[in-house]
Amino acid sequence: MEIYECFEIIVQVLIWFLAGCWLVAVIRTIKNRYAPLKKERAVVVDVYKEQRPSRFPQVWKQELFMVVFEVEKKRLAFPVSDFSARSYKKGQKGTLCYKGNKLIEFR
């Protein structure tokens, strides 16, 4: 097997891998966009902050605030703004309204 053949196989594997990643992203987007609107009784289990590498080179870290709800013995986590994260308290009960992986409201 020559080096050209090895390079060709590597390129094909890379193309299939990228196509698979793109397909998964498209399916997730469609699934979340057309998910039904759900309203369920929930309890706030946790509110925390994650630090992730930023997409922008000027900013080293990006803060992401997450709220975790318990709904019928399963846990759902949603990203929220820092302003919204301050309004959630552990043990707070209410009605959670969400669509796919997007938090609509919690009362």
N, C-alpha and C positions, 0 to 999 in steps of 0.2 A: 504494500500500500504506500503510495507516494504521499508527499506532504500536501499536494494539491487536493487529493481525495480526502485526507483528514480535515483539511480546512473546510472543504465543501460540506462534510458531515456536521462539523461544529456549527457552521452557519445555518444549516437546515434545522438542527436541534434548537438553536437560539431563536429562529423565526417561529417555530412551533410553540416554544415556551412563551414568547411574547404574545402570540395569538391567543393562547390559552388564558394568559393573565388578562388580556383585553376582553375576552369573552366573559370571564368571571366578573369583571367590573361592570360590564353592560348588563348582565343578568341581575346583579345586586342592585343596580340603579333602577332597573325596571321593576324589580320586586318591591323595592321601597316606595317608588312613586305610585304604584297601583295597589299598595297594601290597603286593607280596610281600616277605617278610623275605629279605634277601640277605646272604650271607656270602662275602667275597672277600679275597684276599691284597692288602694295601695297604701303602704307604709314606707316612709323614707328610712332606709337602712344605713346609708353612708353618704357623705359628701366629702370629696377629696380633690386634691390638685395633683396633676401629673406634669412633669417637665419633659418635653420632647425636643429633639433637635429641630430648629426652625428651617423653613424652606428658603428663607432669605438670608444671604450671607452677612448682612449687617447685624442681625439679631442672632445670638448664639442659641438661646433656648426659648421655646414657646410654652406658655402655661396653658394647660387645658383643664378645666374644671368639670368634674363628673358627679352626677347624682345617681345613686343606686336605690331602686325601689324594689320592694318585695310584693309580688302579685301572685296570689294563689300558689304559694310555695315555690315560685320561680323568681329569679332576680333579673331585673332589667336595668341597664345602665345607659344614661343619656348624657351627651356633652351639653353644658350650659355655659353662659357667660359668667364672669366673675361677679357681676352685679346680681344676677339671679341666684348664684350659688349661696350668697349670704342670706337669702330668704328661706332656704330649706334648713330644717332642724331634724336631727335624728329622732326617730319615733313619731314624727308628724304623720297624721293620718288624713286621707282625703281621697278624692277621685282623680285618677290619672287618665289623661286623654293623650293618646299617642297614635302615630301612623308610621308603620315600619320601624325605622330607627330614629325617628324624629319626635321629640317631646313637644306636644301642642300646648297643654296646660295641666296644672295640678292645683286643685282647690281643696 
